[in-house]
Amino acid sequence: MSKKAAVIMGSDSDLPVMQEAIDKLKHFGIPVEVRIISAHRTPAAAEQFATHAAENGFGVIIAGAGKAAHLGGVLAAYTTLPVIGVPIKTSMMGGLDSLLSIVQMPSGIPVATVGVNGAANAGILAAQMLAIGDAELKAKLADFKEDMAKAVAAKDEKVRAQFEQ
């Protein structure tokens, strides 16, 4: 594996959600670095990390944040690497505030965005991005999708048998 992934969150309170991205990346054997960097409280650290991410061996960045969720956009402003935003559910608006903060980026600064608390999908999407140039990772993703299909088929068979007349 030549590239690693970064999982960055604005607060340690985001870790229970972001753990799902970390777990997916590890499942596929992708090296992952986990950081807490705040777009608002430590903007210089966000700039420093993003500016040097590619030269430090990263191929993708996953950024999780809630409320005024500017972390993904700030990181994307300072790198050419793909950035995936994970909106974190909030108590005030249920995550809609986070989702809109991440998905409504200005032209030229894209942040791919998954659903609210969708860190698992962010991890899978990051793996798919890294697999573009990695045949071994591409095969692991194909196996993952095949396993999902088998699990659904088994559930289908069970429910069909349950309601068979």
Secondary structure, 3 states (H helix, E strand, C coil): CCCEEEEEECCHHHHHHHHHHHHHHHHCCCCEEEEECCCCCCHHHHHHHHHHCCCCCEEEEEEEEECCCCHHHHHHHCCCCCEEEEEECCCCCCCHHHHHHHHCCCCCCCCEECCCCCHHHHHHHHHHHHHCCCHHHHHHHHHHHHHHHHHHHHHHHHHHHHCCC
